Amino acid sequence: MNFAFTQEQEELRAMARAFLAERSGSEQVRAAMESEHGHDPALWKQIAGELGWTALLVPERLGGLGLGFVELVALLEPMGEALLCSPFFASVCLGANALLVAGDEAQQAEWLPGLAAGELRATLALAEASGRWDASGVAATFRREGAGYLLAGEKRFVPDGADAELVVVAARAEGSRGEQGISLFAVPGDAAGLARTALPTLDRTRRLAALALDGVRVPAAARLGEEGAAGPALREILDRAAIGLAAEQVGGAQRCLDMAVAHAKGREQFGRPIGSFQAIKHKCADMMVAVETARSAAYYAGCVAAEGSAELASVASLAKAWCSEAYFRCAADSLQIHGGVGFTWEYDCHLHLKRARGGETLLGTPAEHRARVAREIGLEP
């Protein structure tokens, strides 16, 4: 494949980089991640209201831009470079994506205009105490009660789950197993019986939350799709979100490489830049290979998601596994090249290292995704 962004897509990337360089620099990131909500509300209003990034995937008839996954990948890469602290990934890649994949026209018309305008923030509540990011890990239950449903259980590691106005909850019919019996429900963030607690995390640039569902009642209209049949839709939602996360990780890996090269050129030892030493050259070269191969995987996966190809599952898992590991490797090597100062608070190396480590487990570990690729291509039963 001879991949190249169109002129419009390149302009989107250039505009995003320029904006984020001004509004998501090191000082702004540190201030946002230490704030109460983990992001700057004023910046979120700009992202949604002025730039329209939250409307990217939403159809034009519902107030969106009607663009696709290639544009989303093009946008998420500079976000990863800038370590942007915002609910964008949770709201667009998880929440809005869930409505686009599993919601009917009425549900999309109810929620997507607000999400496109940035007036609402959404997320997906899937993982639980087991830490699994697939339908088999769902233990929360639902049961019919009158004209609606009663939800019970606990959710963990919900991205921006403490503040989202809409939470798409995965639950299963009592007695079901695996993908059988899974349903998705659109639950308002202020629903009675829903308790949300912010979790202390290694990566402060992406907030996670625990959700307790203590007899949460929702109407039948809150169910996305047929009752108990949301397993395939959930797989597609997670695949598309994994591609978005992979694109973000490519941006982070590129920034780690850029920081390492800049430091290697400027830091001198024994009367010459450390970048002239063979060991440093080799480490930077290995980082560049990791970044470029990860970029190829993420770009190809974005094209597959945009086309709706049958190979979505395998390429999404491939991109997630490789980009996660490439980002962490680049973050660790960048810190090593910086030497002792790389461990200090004043440098951004540790922020990328923590984001990379947190991203490795989010939506499934590289080992889990490699095993899935093997199954998808017939290497494992």
ChimeraX attribute file (.defattr): number of C-alpha atoms within 10 A of each C-alpha:
attribute: neighborCount
match mode: 1-to-1
recipient: residues
	/A:1	5
	/A:2	3
	/A:3	9
	/A:4	9
	/A:5	13
	/A:6	10
	/A:7	9
	/A:8	10
	/A:9	17
	/A:10	15
	/A:11	13
	/A:12	16
	/A:13	22
	/A:14	15
	/A:15	15
	/A:16	21
	/A:17	19
	/A:18	12
	/A:19	15
	/A:20	18
	/A:21	15
	/A:22	11
	/A:23	17
	/A:24	23
	/A:25	14
	/A:26	18
	/A:27	10
	/A:28	15
	/A:29	24
	/A:30	19
	/A:31	14
	/A:32	22
	/A:33	20
	/A:34	12
	/A:35	12
	/A:36	8
	/A:37	17
	/A:38	22
	/A:39	24
	/A:40	21
	/A:41	13
	/A:42	8
	/A:43	17
	/A:44	20
	/A:45	15
	/A:46	14
	/A:47	20
	/A:48	19
	/A:49	16
	/A:50	11
	/A:51	15
	/A:52	16
	/A:53	23
	/A:54	29
	/A:55	27
	/A:56	22
	/A:57	22
	/A:58	25
	/A:59	18
	/A:60	14
	/A:61	10
	/A:62	18
	/A:63	17
	/A:64	21
	/A:65	17
	/A:66	13
	/A:67	15
	/A:68	17
	/A:69	22
	/A:70	22
	/A:71	21
	/A:72	24
	/A:73	25
	/A:74	25
	/A:75	25
	/A:76	26
	/A:77	26
	/A:78	28
	/A:79	27
	/A:80	23
	/A:81	23
	/A:82	24
	/A:83	25
	/A:84	26
	/A:85	26
	/A:86	24
	/A:87	26
	/A:88	23
	/A:89	24
	/A:90	24
	/A:91	28
	/A:92	27
	/A:93	26
	/A:94	25
	/A:95	28
	/A:96	29
	/A:97	24
	/A:98	27
	/A:99	26
	/A:100	18
	/A:101	17
	/A:102	23
	/A:103	23
	/A:104	15
	/A:105	10
	/A:106	9
	/A:107	17
	/A:108	21
	/A:109	15
	/A:110	12
	/A:111	20
	/A:112	26
	/A:113	20
	/A:114	17
	/A:115	26
	/A:116	28
	/A:117	21
	/A:118	23
	/A:119	14
	/A:120	17
	/A:121	26
	/A:122	35
	/A:123	31
	/A:124	30
	/A:125	26
	/A:126	27
	/A:127	27
	/A:128	20
	/A:129	13
	/A:130	11
	/A:131	18
	/A:132	18
	/A:133	19
	/A:134	17
	/A:135	24
	/A:136	16
	/A:137	17
	/A:138	26
	/A:139	25
	/A:140	22
	/A:141	22
	/A:142	25
	/A:143	15
	/A:144	14
	/A:145	13
	/A:146	9
	/A:147	9
	/A:148	14
	/A:149	21
	/A:150	17
	/A:151	27
	/A:152	21
	/A:153	17
	/A:154	23
	/A:155	27
	/A:156	22
	/A:157	23
	/A:158	25
	/A:159	24
	/A:160	27
	/A:161	30
	/A:162	21
	/A:163	22
	/A:164	21
	/A:165	18
	/A:166	24
	/A:167	29
	/A:168	24
	/A:169	23
	/A:170	26
	/A:171	27
	/A:172	29
	/A:173	19
	/A:174	13
	/A:175	8
	/A:176	14
	/A:177	15
	/A:178	14
	/A:179	20
	/A:180	17
	/A:181	21
	/A:182	29
	/A:183	26
	/A:184	31
	/A:185	28
	/A:186	25
	/A:187	22
	/A:188	16
	/A:189	20
	/A:190	14
	/A:191	15
	/A:192	14
	/A:193	14
	/A:194	19
	/A:195	16
	/A:196	20
	/A:197	14
	/A:198	19
	/A:199	16
	/A:200	10
	/A:201	14
	/A:202	14
	/A:203	19
	/A:204	21
	/A:205	23
	/A:206	22
	/A:207	26
	/A:208	21
	/A:209	20
	/A:210	22
	/A:211	23
	/A:212	18
	/A:213	21
	/A:214	15
	/A:215	15
	/A:216	18
	/A:217	22
	/A:218	21
	/A:219	16
	/A:220	15
	/A:221	15
	/A:222	18
	/A:223	24
	/A:224	26
	/A:225	18
	/A:226	13
	/A:227	15
	/A:228	19
	/A:229	17
	/A:230	23
	/A:231	21
	/A:232	14
	/A:233	19
	/A:234	22
	/A:235	17
	/A:236	20
	/A:237	22
	/A:238	24
	/A:239	23
	/A:240	27
	/A:241	23
	/A:242	27
	/A:243	32
	/A:244	29
	/A:245	27
	/A:246	36
	/A:247	33
	/A:248	31
	/A:249	36
	/A:250	34
	/A:251	26
	/A:252	30
	/A:253	35
	/A:254	26
	/A:255	25
	/A:256	28
	/A:257	25
	/A:258	17
	/A:259	19
	/A:260	26
	/A:261	20
	/A:262	13
	/A:263	18
	/A:264	21
	/A:265	13
	/A:266	11
	/A:267	14
	/A:268	13
	/A:269	10
	/A:270	6
	/A:271	7
	/A:272	12
	/A:273	14
	/A:274	21
	/A:275	23
	/A:276	13
	/A:277	12
	/A:278	10
	/A:279	12
	/A:280	18
	/A:281	15
	/A:282	12
	/A:283	18
	/A:284	22
	/A:285	14
	/A:286	15
	/A:287	24
	/A:288	18
	/A:289	12
	/A:290	22
	/A:291	27
	/A:292	15
	/A:293	16
	/A:294	29
	/A:295	25
	/A:296	17
	/A:297	24
	/A:298	32
	/A:299	24
	/A:300	19
	/A:301	33
	/A:302	28
	/A:303	18
	/A:304	21
	/A:305	23
	/A:306	17
	/A:307	13
	/A:308	11
	/A:309	12
	/A:310	10
	/A:311	13
	/A:312	22
	/A:313	22
	/A:314	19
	/A:315	25
	/A:316	30
	/A:317	32
	/A:318	26
	/A:319	32
	/A:320	33
	/A:321	26
	/A:322	25
	/A:323	34
	/A:324	28
	/A:325	22
	/A:326	29
	/A:327	33
	/A:328	24
	/A:329	21
	/A:330	29
	/A:331	30
	/A:332	20
	/A:333	22
	/A:334	29
	/A:335	24
	/A:336	17
	/A:337	22
	/A:338	20
	/A:339	12
	/A:340	9
	/A:341	13
	/A:342	18
	/A:343	15
	/A:344	12
	/A:345	10
	/A:346	11
	/A:347	14
	/A:348	20
	/A:349	25
	/A:350	19
	/A:351	21
	/A:352	28
	/A:353	25
	/A:354	19
	/A:355	22
	/A:356	26
	/A:357	20
	/A:358	18
	/A:359	24
	/A:360	25
	/A:361	17
	/A:362	21
	/A:363	23
	/A:364	20
	/A:365	19
	/A:366	21
	/A:367	14
	/A:368	15
	/A:369	22
	/A:370	18
	/A:371	15
	/A:372	19
	/A:373	20
	/A:374	15
	/A:375	13
	/A:376	16
	/A:377	11
	/A:378	9
	/A:379	10
	/A:380	10
	/A:381	7
